[in-house]
Amino acid sequence: MAEKICWCFGYTDEDIVRDVQAHGRSSILEAIMAAKKGGKCDCSHKNPKGK
């Protein structure tokens, strides 16, 4: 079962693996960090684990 990495955008660990396989690296973390910097991340409230 895929583990959700980002609750705001729905990314899972499997998404990251597929991204690396397709492109040689993953840009998902960069996308999450950019969204966070732009104030578009609310994982601290959306994540049921509170992380």
Secondary structure by P-SEA (a helix, b strand, c coil): ccccccccccccaaaaaaaaaaccccaaaaaaaaaaaaccccccccccccc
